[in-house]
Amino acid sequence: MARVSLALTILASALPVAKSDVSLKTWPSTAFACGTPSCVAAATSTTIAAVQASPPCIAPCSARFFAMLTAPASELVTFWVVSDGGVNLWVDDHLVVDKGTESGSPQRNLTAELRLPLVGGKVYPIRLDYLRTTGGAPSSLALWWSGNTTAPSVVPAAALTAAPTAAEAARVALKERMLNPPVSWQTFYNPSMGTHVNMPSGFAVQATLADLTNNDTLGDIIVFRRSNPAITYVGAHSYNGSDFTELRLDSWKGRDCTVVLRTTVATGGRDILFLAASNGTACARMALLLTPTMLWARDGRLYAPPAGGAAFAADCPGFLTTSIFPAGAAPQPFPKAGPLAVALPLGGGPVGYSSGSAVPVAVMETAIDDAAARQEAILARWGHELAPLYEPIASILAW
């Protein structure tokens, strides 16, 4: 067991908990989110003491500490953290330590980016986010402070309580829902409307069109494009961009082939269903092009599974493997777009993909039609005058 220094310390499970000073949540991933569908972040209480303790979590993992801090005096206060992992510290909603990436060193001092003017005796909310991507027991995780009259020291237990205000609890809950939405698959990658992201892992599937006769590709699908290389029309959307989306592509560089892209989610938002239906004389030469990628510098291994029917898959630290299964046509390699890119020919009928497991096209069509009906019911509540205004707002929020 490593010795965990003072201020933010996890008691070993065998030790009695005398006083709840800091509330703690841990996750089996580095994104402050559960890595399995059944995982629920468990909230526990800790006391603050210098003890032989269990680590906050076993890497790869993340831990979030909440507390209410009482200012020692009316003065400018500097905070810093001694830690072996990545750390972000908020005091009174100010991000004072912004070092959310591991350095690889066993222990380091993370000094505040700014000094805060605190009022003596006033209570302030604080939050400390800690993450580790590599193995090994933590050597330290301690919160320090100093001021004009406060000597440099570990923040004492007496200055911290675990009970946040109702407003602070509501704010934190809202922020967590925004960062880790219940619907995992989103269209929050703005450059292309065909790209869907599995949040917060960062694994994404880029969908666009390809011409199998000359290997030409459309590239990013841009919102409301009205000229070459393609004409793009945005259809109905759910506000989160995945419960239901619809997009139509017309006349890509003059080719006679209209393609309608429609999506919804399954298994409570953890998986995506994506379909492309086409119509036109040139569709026999066209294909839906799928390319895997990792966004936002997130860690992940992209690979082609040796068996099982998946076109490609992603292993991301702290998350379940995400596999993408083609539907409606046999996938063809498309090396021009990357070593794992696959093309699904459009000439034989609707094609698409699903995550998690293989889903037949007919099942996806039914699920997407049901999602479209739910979206239409939402629009109908606004009436024929307001619905045309609500729908573009929802599209803006989705993309």
Contacts in CASP RR format, 6 or more apart in sequence:
PFRMAT RR
TARGET T0000
AUTHOR 0000-0000-0000
METHOD contacts of the structure
MODEL  1
MARVSLALTILASALPVAKSDVSLKTWPSTAFACGTPSCVAAATSTTIAA
VQASPPCIAPCSARFFAMLTAPASELVTFWVVSDGGVNLWVDDHLVVDKG
TESGSPQRNLTAELRLPLVGGKVYPIRLDYLRTTGGAPSSLALWWSGNTT
APSVVPAAALTAAPTAAEAARVALKERMLNPPVSWQTFYNPSMGTHVNMP
SGFAVQATLADLTNNDTLGDIIVFRRSNPAITYVGAHSYNGSDFTELRLD
SWKGRDCTVVLRTTVATGGRDILFLAASNGTACARMALLLTPTMLWARDG
RLYAPPAGGAAFAADCPGFLTTSIFPAGAAPQPFPKAGPLAVALPLGGGP
VGYSSGSAVPVAVMETAIDDAAARQEAILARWGHELAPLYEPIASILAW
1 12 0 8 1.000
1 52 0 8 1.000
1 53 0 8 1.000
1 54 0 8 1.000
1 137 0 8 1.000
2 53 0 8 1.000
2 55 0 8 1.000
2 137 0 8 1.000
2 138 0 8 1.000
2 139 0 8 1.000
2 140 0 8 1.000
3 50 0 8 1.000
3 52 0 8 1.000
3 53 0 8 1.000
3 139 0 8 1.000
3 140 0 8 1.000
4 10 0 8 1.000
4 50 0 8 1.000
4 51 0 8 1.000
4 53 0 8 1.000
4 55 0 8 1.000
4 138 0 8 1.000
4 140 0 8 1.000
4 141 0 8 1.000
4 142 0 8 1.000
5 50 0 8 1.000
5 82 0 8 1.000
5 140 0 8 1.000
5 141 0 8 1.000
5 142 0 8 1.000
5 154 0 8 1.000
6 48 0 8 1.000
6 49 0 8 1.000
6 50 0 8 1.000
6 142 0 8 1.000
6 154 0 8 1.000
6 155 0 8 1.000
7 48 0 8 1.000
7 142 0 8 1.000
7 143 0 8 1.000
7 144 0 8 1.000
7 154 0 8 1.000
7 155 0 8 1.000
7 156 0 8 1.000
7 157 0 8 1.000
7 160 0 8 1.000
8 22 0 8 1.000
8 46 0 8 1.000
8 48 0 8 1.000
8 65 0 8 1.000
8 128 0 8 1.000
8 141 0 8 1.000
8 142 0 8 1.000
8 143 0 8 1.000
9 46 0 8 1.000
9 47 0 8 1.000
9 48 0 8 1.000
9 49 0 8 1.000
9 50 0 8 1.000
9 51 0 8 1.000
9 53 0 8 1.000
9 141 0 8 1.000
10 24 0 8 1.000
10 46 0 8 1.000
10 53 0 8 1.000
10 54 0 8 1.000
10 55 0 8 1.000
10 56 0 8 1.000
11 17 0 8 1.000
11 46 0 8 1.000
11 47 0 8 1.000
11 49 0 8 1.000
11 51 0 8 1.000
11 53 0 8 1.000
11 54 0 8 1.000
12 51 0 8 1.000
12 52 0 8 1.000
12 53 0 8 1.000
12 54 0 8 1.000
13 54 0 8 1.000
15 51 0 8 1.000
17 45 0 8 1.000
17 46 0 8 1.000
17 47 0 8 1.000
18 47 0 8 1.000
19 47 0 8 1.000
19 157 0 8 1.000
20 45 0 8 1.000
20 46 0 8 1.000
20 47 0 8 1.000
20 162 0 8 1.000
21 45 0 8 1.000
21 46 0 8 1.000
21 47 0 8 1.000
21 48 0 8 1.000
21 67 0 8 1.000
21 157 0 8 1.000
21 160 0 8 1.000
21 161 0 8 1.000
21 162 0 8 1.000
22 45 0 8 1.000
22 46 0 8 1.000
22 47 0 8 1.000
22 48 0 8 1.000
22 65 0 8 1.000
22 66 0 8 1.000
22 67 0 8 1.000
22 160 0 8 1.000
22 162 0 8 1.000
23 43 0 8 1.000
23 44 0 8 1.000
23 45 0 8 1.000
23 46 0 8 1.000
23 65 0 8 1.000
23 66 0 8 1.000
23 67 0 8 1.000
23 162 0 8 1.000
24 43 0 8 1.000
24 44 0 8 1.000
24 45 0 8 1.000
24 46 0 8 1.000
24 56 0 8 1.000
24 63 0 8 1.000
24 64 0 8 1.000
24 65 0 8 1.000
24 66 0 8 1.000
25 41 0 8 1.000
25 42 0 8 1.000
25 43 0 8 1.000
25 44 0 8 1.000
25 63 0 8 1.000
25 64 0 8 1.000
26 41 0 8 1.000
26 42 0 8 1.000
26 56 0 8 1.000
26 57 0 8 1.000
26 61 0 8 1.000
26 62 0 8 1.000
26 63 0 8 1.000
26 64 0 8 1.000
27 33 0 8 1.000
27 34 0 8 1.000
27 35 0 8 1.000
27 39 0 8 1.000
27 41 0 8 1.000
27 57 0 8 1.000
27 61 0 8 1.000
27 62 0 8 1.000
27 63 0 8 1.000
28 34 0 8 1.000
28 35 0 8 1.000
28 36 0 8 1.000
28 39 0 8 1.000
28 57 0 8 1.000
28 60 0 8 1.000
28 61 0 8 1.000
28 318 0 8 1.000
29 35 0 8 1.000
29 60 0 8 1.000
29 61 0 8 1.000
29 62 0 8 1.000
29 201 0 8 1.000
29 317 0 8 1.000
29 318 0 8 1.000
29 319 0 8 1.000
30 60 0 8 1.000
30 61 0 8 1.000
30 62 0 8 1.000
30 131 0 8 1.000
30 132 0 8 1.000
30 133 0 8 1.000
30 299 0 8 1.000
30 317 0 8 1.000
30 318 0 8 1.000
31 62 0 8 1.000
31 180 0 8 1.000
31 200 0 8 1.000
31 201 0 8 1.000
31 318 0 8 1.000
31 319 0 8 1.000
32 62 0 8 1.000
32 64 0 8 1.000
32 129 0 8 1.000
32 131 0 8 1.000
32 176 0 8 1.000
32 179 0 8 1.000
32 180 0 8 1.000
32 200 0 8 1.000
33 179 0 8 1.000
33 180 0 8 1.000
33 200 0 8 1.000
34 40 0 8 1.000
34 41 0 8 1.000
35 318 0 8 1.000
35 319 0 8 1.000
35 320 0 8 1.000
36 320 0 8 1.000
37 267 0 8 1.000
37 270 0 8 1.000
37 320 0 8 1.000
45 162 0 8 1.000
46 65 0 8 1.000
47 157 0 8 1.000
48 156 0 8 1.000
48 157 0 8 1.000
48 160 0 8 1.000
49 157 0 8 1.000
55 137 0 8 1.000
55 138 0 8 1.000
56 63 0 8 1.000
56 130 0 8 1.000
56 138 0 8 1.000
56 141 0 8 1.000
57 63 0 8 1.000
57 132 0 8 1.000
58 135 0 8 1.000
59 132 0 8 1.000
59 133 0 8 1.000
59 134 0 8 1.000
59 135 0 8 1.000
59 136 0 8 1.000
60 131 0 8 1.000
60 132 0 8 1.000
60 133 0 8 1.000
60 134 0 8 1.000
60 135 0 8 1.000
60 317 0 8 1.000
60 318 0 8 1.000
61 131 0 8 1.000
61 132 0 8 1.000
61 318 0 8 1.000
62 129 0 8 1.000
62 130 0 8 1.000
62 131 0 8 1.000
62 132 0 8 1.000
63 129 0 8 1.000
63 130 0 8 1.000
63 131 0 8 1.000
64 127 0 8 1.000
64 128 0 8 1.000
64 129 0 8 1.000
64 130 0 8 1.000
65 127 0 8 1.000
65 128 0 8 1.000
65 129 0 8 1.000
65 130 0 8 1.000
66 125 0 8 1.000
66 126 0 8 1.000
66 127 0 8 1.000
66 162 0 8 1.000
66 164 0 8 1.000
66 172 0 8 1.000
67 125 0 8 1.000
67 126 0 8 1.000
67 160 0 8 1.000
67 161 0 8 1.000
67 162 0 8 1.000
68 123 0 8 1.000
68 124 0 8 1.000
68 125 0 8 1.000
68 126 0 8 1.000
68 160 0 8 1.000
68 161 0 8 1.000
68 162 0 8 1.000
68 163 0 8 1.000
68 164 0 8 1.000
68 165 0 8 1.000
68 168 0 8 1.000
69 91 0 8 1.000
69 123 0 8 1.000
69 124 0 8 1.000
69 125 0 8 1.000
69 126 0 8 1.000
69 155 0 8 1.000
69 159 0 8 1.000
69 160 0 8 1.000
70 120 0 8 1.000
70 121 0 8 1.000
70 122 0 8 1.000
70 123 0 8 1.000
70 124 0 8 1.000
70 159 0 8 1.000
70 160 0 8 1.000
70 161 0 8 1.000
71 77 0 8 1.000
71 118 0 8 1.000
71 119 0 8 1.000
71 120 0 8 1.000
71 121 0 8 1.000
71 122 0 8 1.000
71 123 0 8 1.000
71 124 0 8 1.000
72 118 0 8 1.000
72 120 0 8 1.000
72 121 0 8 1.000
72 145 0 8 1.000
72 147 0 8 1.000
72 149 0 8 1.000
72 150 0 8 1.000
72 159 0 8 1.000
73 118 0 8 1.000
73 120 0 8 1.000
73 147 0 8 1.000
73 148 0 8 1.000
73 149 0 8 1.000
73 150 0 8 1.000
74 117 0 8 1.000
74 118 0 8 1.000
74 119 0 8 1.000
74 120 0 8 1.000
75 117 0 8 1.000
75 118 0 8 1.000
75 120 0 8 1.000
75 147 0 8 1.000
75 148 0 8 1.000
75 149 0 8 1.000
75 150 0 8 1.000
76 115 0 8 1.000
76 116 0 8 1.000
76 117 0 8 1.000
76 118 0 8 1.000
76 147 0 8 1.000
76 148 0 8 1.000
77 115 0 8 1.000
77 116 0 8 1.000
77 117 0 8 1.000
77 118 0 8 1.000
77 145 0 8 1.000
77 146 0 8 1.000
77 147 0 8 1.000
77 150 0 8 1.000
78 111 0 8 1.000
78 112 0 8 1.000
78 115 0 8 1.000
78 145 0 8 1.000
78 146 0 8 1.000
78 147 0 8 1.000
79 89 0 8 1.000
79 91 0 8 1.000
79 96 0 8 1.000
79 97 0 8 1.000
79 112 0 8 1.000
79 116 0 8 1.000
79 143 0 8 1.000
79 144 0 8 1.000
79 145 0 8 1.000
80 97 0 8 1.000
80 109 0 8 1.000
80 110 0 8 1.000
80 111 0 8 1.000
80 112 0 8 1.000
80 143 0 8 1.000
80 144 0 8 1.000
80 145 0 8 1.000
81 87 0 8 1.000
81 89 0 8 1.000
81 97 0 8 1.000
81 99 0 8 1.000
81 109 0 8 1.000
81 110 0 8 1.000
81 128 0 8 1.000
81 141 0 8 1.000
81 142 0 8 1.000
81 143 0 8 1.000
81 144 0 8 1.000
82 107 0 8 1.000
82 108 0 8 1.000
82 109 0 8 1.000
82 110 0 8 1.000
82 140 0 8 1.000
82 141 0 8 1.000
82 142 0 8 1.000
82 144 0 8 1.000
83 107 0 8 1.000
83 108 0 8 1.000
83 110 0 8 1.000
83 130 0 8 1.000
83 138 0 8 1.000
83 140 0 8 1.000
83 141 0 8 1.000
83 142 0 8 1.000
84 102 0 8 1.000
84 104 0 8 1.000
84 105 0 8 1.000
84 106 0 8 1.000
84 107 0 8 1.000
84 108 0 8 1.000
84 132 0 8 1.000
84 138 0 8 1.000
84 139 0 8 1.000
84 140 0 8 1.000
84 141 0 8 1.000
85 100 0 8 1.000
85 102 0 8 1.000
85 103 0 8 1.000
85 104 0 8 1.000
85 130 0 8 1.000
85 131 0 8 1.000
85 132 0 8 1.000
85 138 0 8 1.000
85 141 0 8 1.000
86 99 0 8 1.000
86 100 0 8 1.000
86 101 0 8 1.000
86 102 0 8 1.000
86 103 0 8 1.000
86 110 0 8 1.000
86 130 0 8 1.000
86 131 0 8 1.000
86 132 0 8 1.000
87 97 0 8 1.000
87 99 0 8 1.000
87 100 0 8 1.000
87 110 0 8 1.000
87 128 0 8 1.000
87 129 0 8 1.000
87 130 0 8 1.000
87 141 0 8 1.000
88 95 0 8 1.000
88 97 0 8 1.000
88 98 0 8 1.000
88 99 0 8 1.000
88 100 0 8 1.000
88 128 0 8 1.000
88 129 0 8 1.000
89 95 0 8 1.000
89 96 0 8 1.000
89 97 0 8 1.000
89 110 0 8 1.000
89 112 0 8 1.000
89 126 0 8 1.000
89 127 0 8 1.000
89 128 0 8 1.000
89 129 0 8 1.000
89 143 0 8 1.000
90 96 0 8 1.000
90 125 0 8 1.000
90 126 0 8 1.000
90 127 0 8 1.000
90 128 0 8 1.000
91 116 0 8 1.000
91 124 0 8 1.000
91 125 0 8 1.000
91 126 0 8 1.000
92 116 0 8 1.000
92 124 0 8 1.000
92 125 0 8 1.000
92 126 0 8 1.000
93 125 0 8 1.000
94 114 0 8 1.000
94 116 0 8 1.000
95 113 0 8 1.000
96 112 0 8 1.000
96 113 0 8 1.000
96 114 0 8 1.000
96 116 0 8 1.000
97 110 0 8 1.000
97 111 0 8 1.000
97 112 0 8 1.000
97 113 0 8 1.000
98 113 0 8 1.000
99 110 0 8 1.000
100 129 0 8 1.000
100 131 0 8 1.000
102 131 0 8 1.000
102 132 0 8 1.000
102 133 0 8 1.000
102 134 0 8 1.000
104 134 0 8 1.000
106 139 0 8 1.000
107 139 0 8 1.000
107 140 0 8 1.000
118 124 0 8 1.000
123 161 0 8 1.000
125 164 0 8 1.000
125 165 0 8 1.000
125 168 0 8 1.000
126 160 0 8 1.000
127 172 0 8 1.000
128 143 0 8 1.000
130 141 0 8 1.000
132 138 0 8 1.000
133 299 0 8 1.000
133 317 0 8 1.000
142 154 0 8 1.000
143 154 0 8 1.000
143 155 0 8 1.000
144 152 0 8 1.000
144 153 0 8 1.000
144 154 0 8 1.000
144 155 0 8 1.000
145 152 0 8 1.000
145 153 0 8 1.000
145 155 0 8 1.000
146 152 0 8 1.000
146 153 0 8 1.000
164 172 0 8 1.000
179 200 0 8 1.000
180 199 0 8 1.000
180 200 0 8 1.000
181 199 0 8 1.000
181 240 0 8 1.000
182 268 0 8 1.000
182 269 0 8 1.000
183 240 0 8 1.000
183 241 0 8 1.000
183 242 0 8 1.000
183 243 0 8 1.000
183 265 0 8 1.000
183 268 0 8 1.000
183 269 0 8 1.000
184 198 0 8 1.000
184 199 0 8 1.000
184 265 0 8 1.000
184 269 0 8 1.000
184 270 0 8 1.000
184 271 0 8 1.000
185 196 0 8 1.000
185 197 0 8 1.000
185 198 0 8 1.000
185 199 0 8 1.000
185 242 0 8 1.000
185 263 0 8 1.000
185 265 0 8 1.000
185 269 0 8 1.000
185 270 0 8 1.000
185 271 0 8 1.000
185 272 0 8 1.000
185 355 0 8 1.000
186 196 0 8 1.000
186 197 0 8 1.000
186 199 0 8 1.000
186 240 0 8 1.000
186 241 0 8 1.000
186 242 0 8 1.000
187 193 0 8 1.000
187 194 0 8 1.000
187 195 0 8 1.000
187 196 0 8 1.000
187 197 0 8 1.000
187 241 0 8 1.000
187 242 0 8 1.000
187 245 0 8 1.000
187 398 0 8 1.000
187 399 0 8 1.000
188 197 0 8 1.000
188 199 0 8 1.000
189 195 0 8 1.000
189 196 0 8 1.000
189 197 0 8 1.000
189 204 0 8 1.000
189 295 0 8 1.000
190 399 0 8 1.000
191 220 0 8 1.000
191 222 0 8 1.000
192 206 0 8 1.000
192 208 0 8 1.000
192 219 0 8 1.000
192 220 0 8 1.000
192 221 0 8 1.000
192 222 0 8 1.000
193 221 0 8 1.000
193 222 0 8 1.000
193 223 0 8 1.000
193 232 0 8 1.000
193 234 0 8 1.000
193 247 0 8 1.000
193 399 0 8 1.000
194 206 0 8 1.000
194 207 0 8 1.000
194 208 0 8 1.000
194 221 0 8 1.000
194 247 0 8 1.000
194 261 0 8 1.000
195 204 0 8 1.000
195 205 0 8 1.000
195 206 0 8 1.000
195 207 0 8 1.000
196 204 0 8 1.000
196 205 0 8 1.000
196 207 0 8 1.000
196 242 0 8 1.000
196 263 0 8 1.000
196 272 0 8 1.000
196 274 0 8 1.000
197 203 0 8 1.000
197 204 0 8 1.000
197 295 0 8 1.000
198 204 0 8 1.000
198 272 0 8 1.000
198 314 0 8 1.000
198 322 0 8 1.000
198 355 0 8 1.000
201 298 0 8 1.000
201 300 0 8 1.000
201 314 0 8 1.000
201 316 0 8 1.000
201 319 0 8 1.000
201 322 0 8 1.000
202 294 0 8 1.000
202 295 0 8 1.000
202 296 0 8 1.000
202 298 0 8 1.000
202 316 0 8 1.000
203 292 0 8 1.000
203 293 0 8 1.000
203 294 0 8 1.000
203 295 0 8 1.000
203 298 0 8 1.000
203 300 0 8 1.000
203 302 0 8 1.000
203 314 0 8 1.000
203 316 0 8 1.000
203 322 0 8 1.000
204 292 0 8 1.000
204 293 0 8 1.000
204 294 0 8 1.000
204 295 0 8 1.000
205 272 0 8 1.000
205 274 0 8 1.000
205 290 0 8 1.000
205 291 0 8 1.000
205 292 0 8 1.000
205 293 0 8 1.000
205 324 0 8 1.000
205 353 0 8 1.000
206 290 0 8 1.000
206 291 0 8 1.000
206 292 0 8 1.000
206 293 0 8 1.000
207 221 0 8 1.000
207 261 0 8 1.000
207 274 0 8 1.000
207 276 0 8 1.000
207 288 0 8 1.000
207 289 0 8 1.000
207 290 0 8 1.000
207 353 0 8 1.000
208 217 0 8 1.000
208 218 0 8 1.000
208 219 0 8 1.000
208 220 0 8 1.000
208 221 0 8 1.000
208 288 0 8 1.000
208 289 0 8 1.000
209 217 0 8 1.000
209 218 0 8 1.000
209 219 0 8 1.000
209 230 0 8 1.000
209 249 0 8 1.000
209 252 0 8 1.000
209 259 0 8 1.000
209 286 0 8 1.000
209 287 0 8 1.000
209 288 0 8 1.000
209 289 0 8 1.000
210 216 0 8 1.000
210 217 0 8 1.000
210 218 0 8 1.000
210 286 0 8 1.000
210 287 0 8 1.000
210 288 0 8 1.000
210 289 0 8 1.000
210 334 0 8 1.000
210 337 0 8 1.000
210 343 0 8 1.000
211 217 0 8 1.000
211 255 0 8 1.000
211 285 0 8 1.000
211 286 0 8 1.000
211 287 0 8 1.000
212 285 0 8 1.000
212 286 0 8 1.000
212 287 0 8 1.000
212 332 0 8 1.000
212 343 0 8 1.000
212 345 0 8 1.000
213 285 0 8 1.000
215 334 0 8 1.000
215 336 0 8 1.000
216 253 0 8 1.000
217 289 0 8 1.000
217 336 0 8 1.000
217 337 0 8 1.000
218 229 0 8 1.000
218 230 0 8 1.000
218 249 0 8 1.000
218 252 0 8 1.000
218 289 0 8 1.000
221 230 0 8 1.000
221 232 0 8 1.000
221 247 0 8 1.000
221 249 0 8 1.000
222 232 0 8 1.000
223 232 0 8 1.000
223 234 0 8 1.000
223 395 0 8 1.000
223 399 0 8 1.000
224 232 0 8 1.000
224 233 0 8 1.000
224 234 0 8 1.000
225 231 0 8 1.000
225 232 0 8 1.000
226 232 0 8 1.000
228 253 0 8 1.000
228 254 0 8 1.000
229 252 0 8 1.000
229 253 0 8 1.000
230 249 0 8 1.000
230 250 0 8 1.000
230 251 0 8 1.000
230 252 0 8 1.000
230 253 0 8 1.000
231 249 0 8 1.000
231 250 0 8 1.000
231 251 0 8 1.000
232 247 0 8 1.000
232 248 0 8 1.000
232 249 0 8 1.000
232 250 0 8 1.000
233 247 0 8 1.000
233 248 0 8 1.000
233 249 0 8 1.000
233 250 0 8 1.000
234 246 0 8 1.000
234 247 0 8 1.000
234 395 0 8 1.000
234 399 0 8 1.000
235 245 0 8 1.000
235 246 0 8 1.000
235 247 0 8 1.000
235 248 0 8 1.000
235 391 0 8 1.000
235 395 0 8 1.000
236 244 0 8 1.000
236 245 0 8 1.000
236 246 0 8 1.000
236 372 0 8 1.000
236 375 0 8 1.000
236 376 0 8 1.000
236 379 0 8 1.000
236 391 0 8 1.000
236 394 0 8 1.000
237 244 0 8 1.000
237 245 0 8 1.000
237 246 0 8 1.000
237 375 0 8 1.000
237 391 0 8 1.000
237 394 0 8 1.000
237 395 0 8 1.000
237 398 0 8 1.000
237 399 0 8 1.000
238 244 0 8 1.000
238 245 0 8 1.000
238 371 0 8 1.000
238 375 0 8 1.000
238 394 0 8 1.000
238 398 0 8 1.000
239 394 0 8 1.000
239 397 0 8 1.000
239 398 0 8 1.000
240 397 0 8 1.000
240 398 0 8 1.000
241 397 0 8 1.000
241 398 0 8 1.000
241 399 0 8 1.000
242 263 0 8 1.000
242 264 0 8 1.000
242 265 0 8 1.000
242 269 0 8 1.000
242 272 0 8 1.000
243 264 0 8 1.000
243 265 0 8 1.000
243 371 0 8 1.000
243 374 0 8 1.000
243 375 0 8 1.000
244 262 0 8 1.000
244 263 0 8 1.000
244 264 0 8 1.000
244 368 0 8 1.000
244 371 0 8 1.000
244 372 0 8 1.000
244 374 0 8 1.000
244 375 0 8 1.000
245 261 0 8 1.000
245 262 0 8 1.000
245 263 0 8 1.000
245 264 0 8 1.000
245 398 0 8 1.000
246 260 0 8 1.000
246 261 0 8 1.000
246 262 0 8 1.000
246 372 0 8 1.000
247 260 0 8 1.000
247 261 0 8 1.000
247 262 0 8 1.000
248 258 0 8 1.000
248 259 0 8 1.000
248 260 0 8 1.000
248 261 0 8 1.000
249 258 0 8 1.000
249 259 0 8 1.000
249 260 0 8 1.000
249 261 0 8 1.000
250 258 0 8 1.000
251 258 0 8 1.000
255 282 0 8 1.000
255 285 0 8 1.000
255 286 0 8 1.000
256 280 0 8 1.000
256 281 0 8 1.000
256 282 0 8 1.000
257 278 0 8 1.000
257 279 0 8 1.000
257 280 0 8 1.000
257 281 0 8 1.000
257 282 0 8 1.000
257 283 0 8 1.000
257 286 0 8 1.000
257 346 0 8 1.000
258 278 0 8 1.000
258 279 0 8 1.000
258 280 0 8 1.000
259 276 0 8 1.000
259 277 0 8 1.000
259 278 0 8 1.000
259 283 0 8 1.000
259 286 0 8 1.000
259 288 0 8 1.000
259 346 0 8 1.000
260 276 0 8 1.000
260 277 0 8 1.000
260 278 0 8 1.000
261 274 0 8 1.000
261 275 0 8 1.000
261 276 0 8 1.000
262 274 0 8 1.000
262 275 0 8 1.000
262 277 0 8 1.000
262 368 0 8 1.000
262 372 0 8 1.000
263 272 0 8 1.000
263 273 0 8 1.000
263 274 0 8 1.000
263 275 0 8 1.000
263 368 0 8 1.000
264 272 0 8 1.000
264 273 0 8 1.000
264 367 0 8 1.000
264 368 0 8 1.000
264 370 0 8 1.000
264 371 0 8 1.000
265 271 0 8 1.000
265 272 0 8 1.000
265 273 0 8 1.000
266 272 0 8 1.000
266 273 0 8 1.000
266 354 0 8 1.000
266 359 0 8 1.000
266 367 0 8 1.000
267 356 0 8 1.000
271 354 0 8 1.000
271 355 0 8 1.000
271 356 0 8 1.000
271 357 0 8 1.000
272 353 0 8 1.000
272 354 0 8 1.000
272 355 0 8 1.000
273 354 0 8 1.000
273 359 0 8 1.000
273 364 0 8 1.000
273 367 0 8 1.000
273 368 0 8 1.000
274 352 0 8 1.000
274 353 0 8 1.000
274 354 0 8 1.000
274 364 0 8 1.000
275 327 0 8 1.000
275 350 0 8 1.000
275 351 0 8 1.000
275 352 0 8 1.000
275 361 0 8 1.000
275 364 0 8 1.000
275 365 0 8 1.000
275 368 0 8 1.000
276 288 0 8 1.000
276 344 0 8 1.000
276 346 0 8 1.000
276 350 0 8 1.000
276 351 0 8 1.000
276 352 0 8 1.000
277 349 0 8 1.000
277 350 0 8 1.000
278 286 0 8 1.000
278 346 0 8 1.000
278 347 0 8 1.000
278 349 0 8 1.000
278 350 0 8 1.000
283 346 0 8 1.000
283 347 0 8 1.000
284 345 0 8 1.000
284 346 0 8 1.000
284 347 0 8 1.000
284 348 0 8 1.000
286 345 0 8 1.000
286 346 0 8 1.000
286 347 0 8 1.000
287 332 0 8 1.000
287 334 0 8 1.000
287 343 0 8 1.000
287 344 0 8 1.000
287 345 0 8 1.000
287 346 0 8 1.000
288 343 0 8 1.000
288 344 0 8 1.000
288 346 0 8 1.000
288 351 0 8 1.000
288 352 0 8 1.000
289 334 0 8 1.000
289 337 0 8 1.000
289 341 0 8 1.000
289 342 0 8 1.000
289 343 0 8 1.000
289 344 0 8 1.000
290 311 0 8 1.000
290 324 0 8 1.000
290 326 0 8 1.000
290 331 0 8 1.000
290 341 0 8 1.000
290 342 0 8 1.000
290 343 0 8 1.000
290 344 0 8 1.000
290 353 0 8 1.000
291 337 0 8 1.000
291 338 0 8 1.000
291 340 0 8 1.000
291 341 0 8 1.000
292 302 0 8 1.000
292 312 0 8 1.000
292 314 0 8 1.000
292 324 0 8 1.000
292 340 0 8 1.000
292 341 0 8 1.000
293 302 0 8 1.000
294 300 0 8 1.000
294 302 0 8 1.000
294 314 0 8 1.000
294 316 0 8 1.000
298 316 0 8 1.000
299 316 0 8 1.000
299 317 0 8 1.000
300 314 0 8 1.000
300 315 0 8 1.000
300 316 0 8 1.000
300 317 0 8 1.000
301 314 0 8 1.000
301 315 0 8 1.000
301 316 0 8 1.000
302 312 0 8 1.000
302 313 0 8 1.000
302 314 0 8 1.000
302 340 0 8 1.000
303 312 0 8 1.000
303 313 0 8 1.000
303 314 0 8 1.000
303 315 0 8 1.000
303 340 0 8 1.000
304 310 0 8 1.000
304 311 0 8 1.000
304 312 0 8 1.000
304 313 0 8 1.000
304 340 0 8 1.000
305 312 0 8 1.000
305 313 0 8 1.000
305 323 0 8 1.000
309 325 0 8 1.000
309 358 0 8 1.000
310 323 0 8 1.000
310 324 0 8 1.000
310 325 0 8 1.000
311 324 0 8 1.000
311 325 0 8 1.000
311 326 0 8 1.000
311 331 0 8 1.000
311 340 0 8 1.000
311 342 0 8 1.000
311 353 0 8 1.000
312 323 0 8 1.000
312 324 0 8 1.000
312 340 0 8 1.000
312 342 0 8 1.000
313 321 0 8 1.000
313 322 0 8 1.000
313 323 0 8 1.000
313 324 0 8 1.000
314 321 0 8 1.000
314 322 0 8 1.000
315 321 0 8 1.000
316 322 0 8 1.000
322 355 0 8 1.000
322 356 0 8 1.000
323 355 0 8 1.000
323 356 0 8 1.000
323 357 0 8 1.000
324 353 0 8 1.000
324 354 0 8 1.000
324 355 0 8 1.000
325 353 0 8 1.000
325 354 0 8 1.000
325 355 0 8 1.000
325 356 0 8 1.000
325 357 0 8 1.000
325 358 0 8 1.000
325 359 0 8 1.000
326 342 0 8 1.000
326 344 0 8 1.000
326 351 0 8 1.000
326 352 0 8 1.000
326 353 0 8 1.000
327 351 0 8 1.000
327 352 0 8 1.000
327 353 0 8 1.000
327 354 0 8 1.000
327 358 0 8 1.000
327 359 0 8 1.000
327 360 0 8 1.000
327 361 0 8 1.000
327 364 0 8 1.000
328 344 0 8 1.000
328 348 0 8 1.000
328 349 0 8 1.000
328 350 0 8 1.000
328 351 0 8 1.000
328 352 0 8 1.000
328 361 0 8 1.000
329 344 0 8 1.000
329 345 0 8 1.000
329 346 0 8 1.000
329 348 0 8 1.000
329 349 0 8 1.000
329 351 0 8 1.000
331 342 0 8 1.000
331 343 0 8 1.000
331 344 0 8 1.000
332 342 0 8 1.000
332 343 0 8 1.000
332 344 0 8 1.000
332 345 0 8 1.000
333 341 0 8 1.000
333 342 0 8 1.000
333 343 0 8 1.000
334 341 0 8 1.000
334 342 0 8 1.000
334 343 0 8 1.000
335 341 0 8 1.000
344 351 0 8 1.000
344 352 0 8 1.000
344 353 0 8 1.000
345 351 0 8 1.000
350 361 0 8 1.000
350 365 0 8 1.000
351 361 0 8 1.000
352 361 0 8 1.000
352 364 0 8 1.000
354 364 0 8 1.000
379 387 0 8 1.000
379 390 0 8 1.000
379 391 0 8 1.000
380 387 0 8 1.000
382 389 0 8 1.000
382 390 0 8 1.000
END
